[in-house]
């Protein structure tokens, strides 16, 4: 029957009993439902983009400009959705993109996503800015395939420590994200005056890291000074509760504030350059994937310097307003690196039909980001699993209706526009 028809049958049979999906299948309603479930600050953080958000809109237009041309009477009664990445066969061409500060969406945060990924057989790319230490995510993922995203910040020692920890925990690849050397002009967050990191959210990989903690010990923050407001006191108590260690000890020592200050100092790196990719290549034997590539020359150079894979991405439109879309950049990057290098696509994927188009253009697999965070907000692990199943089901049905029996058979000739 295939995952598409099975998913349809399950939903329709539940409808006979008066039950409708908790997690909407329509991506527009999914986002609306998630907005109702989240705080304004949380939704703005996940849903927002840079500037006027024209890059976000352009990402979607790039998909709608291209139309699928189905081929008929090809007998595609069974479909093979599997793909191979770095010697491992995956059940479908979907990966869960690295998304930071998942505690804003659900209390179980990355652990709920990890369990969902393991249960559905899709690789999770554990975020550098996770709400749970990577070791705990790895334990929840078990034997499932997972990768670790790395932001190479100001401290080379912390970056190396993260890589060592990911290797020791069983990561299958290191994803060096190169398009976020500093935060873009994210207007929704700015208008709310809200940045979760300064409240100690999304920094669990740092507060659990020995090199980072040694940095705090070497330069402790002085005690509070100036007038303390009730709002400031509430923020301090909230931060102290969230930070590792007892709340009272944290309040007395001021360590959470020192940790946040240290994070702000080391997390970005405007001077990030090719030397860091070269250094990473020398640090690990794991496959190195460079995420945030849009220019063919950059893709070519990354591969020449030892990158094993490329993720074509504009960070979901969160970094530069008016940026080239990932889907439009994909063909030139593919031509630049050649067929031997896996190229994945990120940014703008909202369903299986979008995945079909990216795969037909030549992407080896696609990353899903915002939609699964919305599922997380609505129903935790079950919500993430529902989103994954819906994406797989739609891709399966789209392939069947377009006359394709395998991902390998998806080619540019199936598209116009």
LOLUM-195757 format. One line per 2 residues: their letters; for each residue x negated, y negated, z of C-alpha. Coordinates in steps of 0.2 Angstrom, whole numbers. Last residue first. Layout:
A) X/Y/Z | ...;
end
This chain:
XX) -47/-133/-73 | -44/-115/-78;
XX) -48/-99/-68 | -48/-80/-71;
XX) -63/-83/-83 | -73/-88/-68;
XX) -75/-70/-62 | -67/-59/-49;
XX) -71/-41/-53 | -83/-39/-39;
XX) -69/-44/-27 | -60/-28/-33;
XX) -44/-22/-41 | -40/-38/-51;
XX) -24/-39/-61 | -19/-57/-55;
XX) -4/-50/-45 | -15/-37/-36;
XX) -29/-50/-33 | -16/-63/-26;
XX) -9/-49/-15 | -25/-44/-7;
XX) -31/-62/-5 | -14/-66/4;
XX) -16/-51/15 | -34/-55/20;
XX) -29/-73/24 | -14/-68/34;
XX) -23/-54/44 | -37/-67/48;
XX) -23/-80/54 | -15/-66/65;
XX) -31/-61/73 | -35/-79/78;
XX) -17/-80/86 | -18/-64/95;
XX) -35/-69/102 | -27/-85/109;
XX) -9/-88/104 | -6/-105/98;
XX) -23/-114/101 | -32/-99/94;
XX) -22/-99/78 | -26/-117/76;
XX) -44/-113/78 | -42/-100/65;
XX) -36/-112/53 | -50/-125/56;
XX) -64/-114/51 | -64/-100/38;
XX) -80/-96/29 | -80/-89/12;
XX) -89/-74/3 | -101/-70/-11;
XX) -96/-86/-20 | -96/-85/-39;
XX) -82/-96/-46 | -70/-81/-44;
XX) -75/-80/-26 | -71/-98/-23;
XX) -54/-96/-32 | -49/-80/-23;
XX) -53/-88/-7 | -42/-103/-10;
XX) -28/-90/-14 | -31/-81/2;
XX) -28/-97/12 | -33/-114/19;
XX) -52/-114/13 | -57/-133/13;
XX) -75/-132/18 | -86/-117/17;
XX) -93/-107/2 | -106/-93/3;
XX) -120/-90/-9 | -129/-74/-8;
XX) -146/-75/-17 | -150/-62/-31;
XX) -138/-70/-43 | -148/-86/-46;
XX) -153/-100/-35 | -150/-115/-46;
XX) -135/-107/-56 | -126/-104/-39;
XX) -130/-121/-33 | -123/-129/-49;
XX) -107/-118/-48 | -104/-122/-29;
XX) -104/-141/-29 | -86/-143/-35;
XX) -80/-131/-22 | -90/-140/-8;
XX) -83/-156/-12 | -94/-171/-16;
XX) -94/-184/-1 | -82/-199/0;
XX) -83/-200/19 | -99/-191/26;
XX) -99/-180/41 | -83/-172/45;
XX) -77/-167/28 | -76/-149/32;
XX) -95/-148/35 | -99/-153/17;
XX) -103/-134/14 | -112/-123/1;
XX) -119/-110/13 | -135/-103/6;
XX) -144/-86/9 | -161/-78/12;
XX) -170/-95/15 | -189/-92/13;
XX) -196/-109/7 | -192/-105/-11;
XX) -174/-102/-6 | -173/-119/2;
XX) -181/-127/-13 | -168/-120/-25;
XX) -153/-125/-13 | -160/-142/-11;
XX) -162/-144/-30 | -144/-138/-33;
XX) -137/-151/-22 | -123/-147/-9;
XX) -131/-137/5 | -124/-138/22;
XX) -128/-121/29 | -145/-113/26;
XX) -145/-94/30 | -160/-86/37;
XX) -160/-67/37 | -168/-60/53;
XX) -187/-58/54 | -188/-73/65;
XX) -200/-87/70 | -210/-90/54;
XX) -194/-94/44 | -188/-105/58;
XX) -204/-115/56 | -202/-117/37;
XX) -184/-123/40 | -191/-135/52;
XX) -204/-142/41 | -191/-145/27;
XX) -185/-160/38 | -175/-165/53;
XX) -179/-183/57 | -162/-187/63;
XX) -162/-174/76 | -147/-171/87;
XX) -145/-161/103 | -160/-166/113;
XX) -156/-183/121 | -137/-180/122;
XX) -140/-163/130 | -152/-170/143;
XX) -139/-183/148 | -126/-169/149;
XX) -138/-159/160 | -142/-173/171;
XX) -124/-177/174 | -121/-158/178;
XX) -136/-159/190 | -129/-173/201;
XX) -136/-164/216 | -121/-166/228;
XX) -107/-164/215 | -116/-149/207;
XX) -118/-141/225 | -100/-144/229;
XX) -94/-137/212 | -104/-121/214;
XX) -115/-116/199 | -113/-118/180;
XX) -105/-134/175 | -86/-134/173;
XX) -81/-138/190 | -95/-152/191;
XX) -88/-160/175 | -71/-161/181;
XX) -77/-168/198 | -87/-181/188;
XX) -73/-185/177 | -61/-188/191;
XX) -74/-199/200 | -76/-210/184;
XX) -57/-212/183 | -56/-217/201;
XX) -70/-230/198 | -88/-229/205;
XX) -96/-246/206 | -115/-246/203;
XX) -127/-231/205 | -126/-213/205;
XX) -141/-203/209 | -156/-201/198;
XX) -157/-189/184 | -170/-175/186;
XX) -184/-175/174 | -194/-159/175;
XX) -180/-149/182 | -169/-155/168;
XX) -182/-149/155 | -184/-132/164;
XX) -165/-130/162 | -166/-133/143;
XX) -180/-120/142 | -171/-107/153;
XX) -155/-108/142 | -138/-106/151;
XX) -134/-124/152 | -139/-126/133;
XX) -129/-112/126 | -114/-118/137;
XX) -114/-135/129 | -97/-136/122;
XX) -89/-146/136 | -100/-155/148;
XX) -89/-171/148 | -102/-180/137;
XX) -100/-165/125 | -81/-168/123;
XX) -82/-185/114 | -67/-196/116;
XX) -65/-214/114 | -48/-211/107;
XX) -51/-222/92 | -69/-214/90;
XX) -62/-197/90 | -50/-200/76;
XX) -63/-211/67 | -77/-198/65;
XX) -91/-208/59 | -103/-193/57;
XX) -113/-186/71 | -132/-184/70;
XX) -143/-171/61 | -127/-163/56;
XX) -130/-158/38 | -144/-145/41;
XX) -135/-130/49 | -147/-116/51;
XX) -138/-100/51 | -148/-86/59;
XX) -143/-69/54 | -137/-52/61;
XX) -137/-57/79 | -141/-43/91;
XX) -143/-51/108 | -162/-51/108;
XX) -162/-60/91 | -149/-73/97;
XX) -160/-76/113 | -176/-78/103;
XX) -167/-90/91 | -160/-100/105;
XX) -177/-101/113 | -186/-107/97;
XX) -173/-121/96 | -176/-126/114;
XX) -195/-126/111 | -193/-137/95;
XX) -184/-150/106 | -177/-164/95;
XX) -163/-153/89 | -162/-138/77;
XX) -144/-134/76 | -143/-116/75;
XX) -128/-105/70 | -129/-87/76;
XX) -122/-72/66 | -111/-58/70;
XX) -108/-40/64 | -98/-30/76;
XX) -106/-18/87 | -100/-26/103;
XX) -92/-43/99 | -87/-46/117;
XX) -105/-43/123 | -112/-54/109;
XX) -100/-69/115 | -107/-66/132;
XX) -125/-67/126 | -121/-83/116;
XX) -116/-93/131 | -98/-98/131;
XX) -91/-115/126 | -101/-114/110;
XX) -110/-129/103 | -123/-118/93;
XX) -108/-109/87 | -106/-90/85;
XX) -104/-86/67 | -91/-72/68;
XX) -91/-57/56 | -74/-50/51;
XX) -69/-33/56 | -52/-37/63;
XX) -54/-31/81 | -72/-38/82;
XX) -67/-55/75 | -52/-55/87;
XX) -63/-51/102 | -76/-64/97;
XX) -62/-77/95 | -55/-74/112;
XX) -73/-75/119 | -76/-91/110;
XX) -63/-100/119 | -54/-91/133;
XX) -46/-107/140 | -39/-111/122;
XX) -40/-125/110 | -52/-137/119;
XX) -62/-122/125 | -67/-120/107;
XX) -80/-133/109 | -89/-129/93;
XX) -84/-121/77 | -95/-109/68;
XX) -86/-102/53 | -77/-85/54;
XX) -82/-75/40 | -71/-68/26;
XX) -76/-58/11 | -67/-42/17;
XX) -71/-25/24 | -90/-30/26;
XX) -104/-19/19 | -121/-23/27;
XX) -137/-24/18 | -139/-43/19;
XX) -121/-46/14 | -110/-34/5;
XX) -92/-37/0 | -76/-27/3;
XX) -59/-32/-4 | -57/-16/-14;
XX) -39/-16/-21 | -27/-2/-25;
XX) -13/-3/-37 | -22/-14/-50;
XX) -14/-6/-65 | -20/-19/-77;
XX) -4/-23/-85 | -6/-42/-83;
XX) -20/-54/-82 | -17/-69/-70;
XX) -24/-86/-74 | -27/-94/-58;
XX) -27/-113/-57 | -41/-125/-52;
XX) -36/-143/-48 | -28/-137/-32;
XX) -44/-131/-25 | -54/-147/-28;
XX) -39/-157/-22 | -41/-148/-5;
XX) -59/-153/-3 | -55/-170/-9;
XX) -43/-173/5 | -56/-168/18;
XX) -69/-179/9 | -56/-194/9;
XX) -55/-193/28 | -54/-212/29;
XX) -70/-212/39 | -76/-194/43;
XX) -65/-180/47 | -52/-175/60;
XX) -42/-159/63 | -53/-151/77;
XX) -58/-166/87 | -41/-175/84;
XX) -32/-159/90 | -42/-159/106;
XX) -40/-177/110 | -21/-177/107;
XX) -19/-162/118 | -15/-146/109;
XX) 1/-136/107 | 10/-148/96;
XX) -5/-151/85 | -6/-132/83;
XX) 11/-131/77 | 8/-144/64;
XX) -8/-136/58 | 1/-119/56;
XX) 16/-128/48 | 4/-134/34;
XX) -5/-118/33 | 11/-108/30;
XX) 9/-91/38 | 15/-98/55;
XX) 8/-91/71 | 22/-85/82;
XX) 29/-76/67 | 48/-74/68;
XX) 58/-61/78 | 76/-58/76;
XX) 75/-39/75 | 77/-39/56;
XX) 63/-52/56 | 51/-40/64;
XX) 54/-29/48 | 50/-44/37;
XX) 34/-48/46 | 27/-30/47;
XX) 32/-27/28 | 23/-43/23;
XX) 7/-37/32 | 8/-20/25;
XX) 11/-27/7 | -5/-38/9;
XX) -16/-25/18 | -14/-12/4;
X) 0/0/0;
end
